[in-house]
Amino acid sequence: MSNTEIVQKLWNLCDVLRDDGILMQMQLRKNLYITSAIRAQIECAD
């Protein structure tokens, strides 16, 4: 998964969370968790 794909997925998630009424602070927390999980998965694949 490329950096561009990861960024696009995170932006899409932000749109979904915002539409669901999630505050920006909660979005950041969720995105940091997801980013960490994606990075760990990528590192395991290498």
C-alpha positions in Angstrom: 0.0 0.0 0.0 1.5 3.3 -1.0 1.6 6.5 1.0 -0.9 8.1 -1.4 -3.4 5.2 -0.8 -3.0 5.5 2.9 -3.6 9.2 2.9 -6.7 8.8 0.6 -8.1 6.2 3.0 -7.6 8.4 6.0 -9.3 11.4 4.2 -12.2 9.2 3.3 -12.5 8.1 6.9 -12.4 11.7 8.1 -15.4 12.4 5.7 -17.3 9.5 7.2 -16.6 10.4 10.8 -17.4 14.1 10.2 -20.7 13.1 8.5 -21.5 11.0 11.6 -21.0 14.0 13.8 -17.6 13.0 15.3 -15.6 15.9 16.6 -12.2 16.7 15.1 -10.4 15.7 18.2 -12.0 12.2 18.1 -11.2 12.0 14.4 -7.5 12.7 15.0 -7.4 10.0 17.8 -9.1 7.4 15.6 -6.9 8.3 12.6 -3.7 8.1 14.6 -4.8 4.6 15.8 -5.6 3.5 12.3 -2.4 4.9 10.8 -0.3 3.1 13.5 -2.1 -0.2 12.7 -1.5 0.3 8.9 2.1 1.0 9.4 2.6 -2.0 11.7 0.9 -4.2 9.1 3.2 -2.8 6.3 6.3 -3.4 8.4 5.2 -7.0 9.1 4.7 -7.5 5.4 8.2 -6.4 4.6 
